[in-house]
Amino acid sequence: MQPKNLLILMADEHNARMLGCAGHRFAKTPNLDALAAAGTRFTNAYTTCPICVPARASFATGRYINEIEYWDNSIAYDGRVPSWGHRLQENGIRVESIGKLHYRNEHDPVGFDVQHIPLHVKDGLGMVQLSIRKQFPGFVRPKARKTSIVESAAAGESEYTLYDRRISEIACDWLRDAAGADQPWVLFVSFVTPHYPLVAPDEFISMYSPDELPDPKFIAGSGYRFHPWLENFSRGFDAGLPADKHKHALAAYLGLCSFVDAQIGRILMALDDAGLSASTRILYTSDHGENAGARGLWGKSNHYEEATKIPLIIAGPDVPRSRLCGTPVTLADAYPTILQGAGVSADADCVPGRSLFDIASGPEEADRVAFSEYHAAGSPSGAYMVRRGDFKLIYYVGYEPELFDLKRDPEEGVNLATDPQYATALRDLESVLRSIVDPEDADKRANLAQRKLIEGLGGPDKVMANLVTDKNYTPIPEQLLGKGR
């Protein structure tokens, strides 16, 4: 593959189904739809961890969370594990970022020549209280001050939409300036929407009428029973709310999907205006998905399709056009993809992924394995996902597993794990899981690392007493507030 420029576009918390090109009845995403028509869309793409900071560390390094040990949103990427950015720098390739990184801080050597208006975890630690899981048996967590995601949904501008407007503005300027570059470059443009707060500008939220939207599946009153591992989530602020509240929030979320699509459209137009479209490949994805009201949940933090599946599109020179590729892929595949696109080999790096360019150009591999794991906020133990063929295993340390046939049951309503007819499928997928990771060992290591972090800050009581905000998302850099209009 001939080296070309590479433009990486990442949204935050974009549910893979909520794209026009994915067949969603209501989602209006014309720019991403056009990008998919011009390239290849992967229909079975997954995050490697359904929460921001670990997913982004995995995206950077091409490795699974249990290997790199960036376990949660307070143990953030710091450059100690080589990234694709480091490899590009070693080969003299210009590599810069614009927007959200969610690493430890701006000063760590993470593999970018320049970080433009980066967002990192706050004060190098972020929401450290979420690292308190089961490591302190006598600790009683005080009543949370968390703001309801659903009940905060509204029309207007938030710090996140202002930030994303600024990101797209800087990216457009960057591309115009890059028009005369002699050598290929890699630019990572990373947005924060459609991540909550669910505050969408009027022109976008007005595209969606809550009354026309369907009720979320498996919400309160539907008879759905939460898996015991998820009981903490089911007692949350939003799970018991009525359907009309969730539909109002969904309208705002869809508005944010259209908003970020519009920002991407601005950037793609700037790329074209700069005469760079023919010499630039594009990769679009998200760090993880969004529950979007399914099971009464918002956010992510589980391995159901809404939270774990991600949109993933590649386009540009040498990429098959108008192709839907059903081969399972994950964020771990981005590392070899980015290097190959820049003309750098990843063969010696021993990462688990493969180039998406190669996968898109080859025959479908339905039995390829997709793997994800979770050790973070709200979880009583480690949880793991293995997808192979039609079957998907969710393995919980200390709890009964879940097994779904996604072909017959794409909404994951029937757990087959206790059905004798599926004993072989269950056993085979657990064997695949254990060939990747020892789930119990990784669970222990995660809890030990989190306990050490909390003890180093004075213990759980002191950590909770020192909380200064009820925000349930990372704030943008203070110097950027009010500068995105």
N, C-alpha and C positions, 0 to 999 in steps of 0.2 A: 504494500500500500504506500503510495506516494505521500510524504509528509505534507500536511496542509495546516492552515490556521484551525484552531478548535475553540468554539464558543460554547461554554457549559452554562446552562441556565437551570437553576434549582429554585423551586418553590418550597414552602414549608407547610407540611400537613395537608397535602392535596390528595383527597380521596380519588383513587384511580378510576372509579366509575363516573366521576363528575366532570366529564368531558363530552362535548358534542360528538367527537369522533369515536367515543366509547359507547355511543348509543344511548346516552342519558336523555330522557324525554324533555328535560327543562334546561340543562346546562348550556350556556351560550359562551363558547370558547373558540371564536372563529380563527384566531391566529394560531393556536395550537392545533386546531383541526387542519389548517392549511399546511402546517409543518409536518403533521403525520401523513398527509396526502403526498407530500414531496419526499417522504422517507419511509422509515420502518417503525411501526409501533409494536412494542412487546406487550402482549396481552396477559402474560403471567409473570409480572415483575414484582419483586418483594424487597422490602427493607431488610437489613440485617439486624435491626433492633428498632422496635416501635416507640422510640423516644429520641429527642433531638440530638443531644450531645454524643451519646455512643454511636448513633447512626452516622453522624458526620465524621467521627473519628475512624469508623470503618470505611466510609467512603474515601477518606483521605489516604488510608494505608492499604486498602484492599484486603484487610484481614478481619477475622471474626472477633467479636468482643471478648470472648474467653481467652483469646491469644494475646490481645493487646492490653486488656484489663482497664479500659476506660468504661467503667461499669455503669455509671449513671450520670445525671446532669450536674453533678458536683465534682466529678473526676474527669476533667476535660483534656482534650488533645493538647499536648505541649511540645510536640516535635521529637520526642525521644524514640518513636518508631518511625522509620523512614516513610515518607509520603510520595505520591506521584509528583508533587511539586518539587521535592528534593531531587528526584531523578531528572526532572526537566532542567533544573538549575545546573546539575552536574554536566548536562549536555549542552549548556549554553543557550537554552531556549527561554525566551521571555515568558514569564508566567506571573500574572497579577490577579487580584481578587477585588470585587466590588460588593459590599454588603455583608450579609450575615455569614459568619464562620462558626460561631459558638465554640471556639477553642478557649484555652485558659486565659490568654491575654495577647495583646498586640506585639509584645516584645519577644515571645518565644520564636525560635527558628523553625517555622512550620512549613516552609517551602514556597513562599511567595516573595517576589522581588519587591512588590508594593502591595499593601492592603489599603484600599480606598474605603473610607467610612466603615470600618469593620464593627460588627457586633459580636462581643464575646460574653462568656458567663460573667455576671456582675462580681466585681472585686476578686476575680480569679477563682471563686467558689460557687457562685450562683445560689440556687435555692437549696442550701446544704441540709435543711431540715428534712428534705425528701430522701436523704440517705439513711434516715432512721427507719429501719424496717422491723426485724425481729431480733436484733442483736442485744437488746436491753430488756429482758423479760419483765423486770419490775417497773419499767417506765410506762406511765399512762399519758398518752398524748393529749394535750389540752384541746378543747373544741376549736376546730379550725376557723380561721377568719376568711377563708377562701370565698371569693366572689363567684356567684353562679354564672357559668358561661352562657347558659340559655337566657336567663333573665336580664343579662347585660346586653343582649343583642339589640342593635339599633342602627338607624341611618346616620351618616355623618363621616367625619374624618377622625382617625385615631393616630396615635404616634406611629403605629405600624404602617398605615397607608401613606402618611407623610414621608416616612423613611423610604418606603418602596418607590415613591415618586422621585425622590432624590437619587436612589440607586439607578433607576432607568435613565435619568437625566445624565448622570456621570458616565454610564455605560455608552450612551449615544455619543457623547463628546469623545470618549476614549476611542471608539470605532472610527470616528471621522479623522482623528489624529493618526490612527494606525493605517490609514489608506496607503501611505507611501512606504510602509515597512518592507525591508529587503528580505527578512527571514520570517518563517512561520512563528506564530505566537499562540499562547493558550490563555484565555480570559475566563475566569470563573465569576459569574454574576449570580448572586444568591439573594432571593427575596425572603421576607418574613410572612407575607400573606400567602394563602388564606388562613394561617394560624390565628386563633382567637387573640385579642378580643374581637367578637363578631360585630364590628362596626364597619359598615360598608358605605362608601360615598353614594349620595342620592341617585346619581345617574346609573349606578350598577344595581343597587338593591331594588330600584323601581322596576327592573326587568323581571322580577319574580313576585308573584302574588301568593302569600302563604295559603290562601284558601284553595288554590289550585294544586298545591303540592301534596303528595301522598303522605299518609301517616307513617312515621318511622316503624320499622319492623320490630317485633318483640318488645314493645314498650310496656309500661305499667298497665295492668289490666288485661294483657293479652294471654296470660297464663304461662308465659315464659318463665323458666326457673334458672337462675344464675348458677353456673358452676361454682362450687365452694371456694375455689381459688379467687373468684371475682366478687366475693361477698362484700369486701370493703368498698368496691366500686358501686355495688348495688345500693349501698347505704349513703351514697353521695348526694350532692345538692340537686342534681338534675334528673336522676333516674326515675323518681316518682312523679315528675311533672306531667301534666296532661298533653295530649297530642298537639293542641293548638299552640302551646308554648314552643314545642320542638319545631313545628312548622314555621313559626316566626323566626326562630334561630336558623333554620335551614335556608330560608330566603336570604338572610344576611350572609350565611356561608357561601351560598351560590353567588351572591353579589361579589364577594371577595374573590371567588374563582374567576369571575368575569373581569374583575379589576386587575388581577395579576396577569391574566391573558392580555389585557390592553397594554400593560407595561411591557410585556414580551413583544407585542406587536410593534411598539415604538422602537425597540431595540432591533428587531428584524428589519424594519424599514430603514433604520440608520445604517445597518450592515449593507443593505442593498444600495442605498444612496452613496455609500463610500466605495462602491464597486468591488466589495469583498465577498459577495455571495458565492461566486463561482470558485473561490479559493478557500472557503471556510466550511468545515463540518460543524454540526450543531448537535449537542446532547441536551435533552430536557428531561428532568426528573424531579422527584421530591424526596425529602429525607425519610418520610413515612407517610401513612395515610391519616384518616380522621374518621372516628366512629359516626359522626354526623347524626346522632340521635338513635342509631341502631341499638337495641337493648336498653334504650333510655340513656345511653352513654354519649359523652362528648370528650374530645381529646383522642388519645391513642392508648398505649400501655396494655395492649393485649394482642393475641395472635389471630384474631378473626380477620376476615378478608378486608373489612373496612379500614382497619388500623394498620395492617401489615402490607397490603398490596399497594403499589405505587405506580403512577404513570411513568412511562419511559419511552422516549422517542429519540431516534437518531436520524439525521438527514445530512445531505451534502454530497460532494464528489465520492463516487464509488459505493454509495449506499443504495440498496434496492428501493425503488419508489413504490409507494402505495402498497407496501407489504404489511400484513399482520403476521407477526411471528409468535407462535404459542410456546416456544421453548422456555421453560422456567429460567429466570435470571434474577440477580440480586444486585444490590449496591456494591458488593464485592467485585463485580465484573467491571466496574468503572475504571479501576486502577489500570488493568492491562489495556482497556479501550483507549484511555487518554494517552498512554505511552505509545501505543501503536499509531494513533492518529498523528502524533508528533514525530514519528519515525524512530522511536526508542524501543528497544526490546525489553519485555518484562520476564523473559524466560528464566533468568538467573535469580529472580526475586522470590520464587517459590510461593506465590500467592495462590489462593484457591480458585480465583475467578478466571474467566476467559474473555477475550475481546468481544464486545458486542458487535463490532464490525464483522468479525468472522462468523459469529452466530447468525447474524442477519443474512449473510450471504450463503449459508449452508442449509441443509435440510433440517426440518424440525426434529427436535429431540425431546419427545414427550416425557421420557423417563429421567431427564436431567434433574438433579436434586437442587432445590432451593432451601436454604437454612436461615433461620432467624432465632434470636434469643433475647431474653429480657430479665434484668436483675435490678430494676430501678423502682421509682416511686410507686407506692401503693401495693407492691407485690409481697405476699407472705413468703415466697420462695422463688427460685429460678424457674423460668418457663421457656420452652423451646418449641420451635416449629420445624417440621420437615415436610416438604411438598415433593411428591414424586408421582408422575402420572396423574390419575384422577384423585388420588388419595392424599389427605393431609392429616398429619399427626400433630397434636399439641400435647406436649409432655410437661407435666407439672411435678417438681420435686415434692414428694410427700403427699400428693393428691392423685386421684384417678385421672387417667389421660382422656383426651377427646380424639375421636377419629371421624373424619368426614369424607364422604364421596362427593367431590365438588362437581362432578358431571351430573349426578342425579339430584344433588342437594346443594346448589350453589349458595344458598342463604345460610347454610350451616345450622339447620334446625334439628337434625337428628344425629345424635352421638352414637356411633357404631362400635365404640370400644368394648362394650360388654356383649355384643352380639357374636355368638360362636361362629357364625358364617364368615366373620371378618377377622378371626383370630390370626390367620396367616398374614394378612395385610398389616395388622397391628404389630405383630412380631417382626416382620421384615422392616417396617419403618423405624421401630425402636433400634434395630440392629444398625440401620443407616445412621441414626442419631448418634449412637455410641461409637461409630467409626469416625465421627467428626469431633465429639467432645464427650468427656465423662461428666454427665449433667450434675451429679451430686458433688463432685469435686469442684466444678466451677461455681456452684452455688455457695459452697463453703468459702472459697477464695473471695468471692464478691462480698459476702457478709463480713469477712475479716477486714478487708480493705475499707469498707464503709464504717465499721466499728472503730478502726484506727483513726479515721478522719474525724469522727464525732468526738472521740476521746481527746484528740489533740486540740479540739476547740472548747474543751471543758466539760464535755458530756452532754447528753440529750436535753436536760433541763436548761442548761445555760444556752444551748443552741436555740431552743424554742423561746427563751426569754429575750434573746437578742434580735428576734425578727422585727423588722422595721417597716414591712409592707405587706399588704394583703393581695398584691398582684400575684397571679398564677402564671405569669409569663415573664420572660427576660425583657427589661426595659431597654430602649435604644440609647445610644450614647447621649448624655445630657446636652452636649454642644450642638446636637443635631435637631433638638426639639424646636419646632416652629420654622424650620428651614426647608421643608419639603414642598411647599405650595408652589 
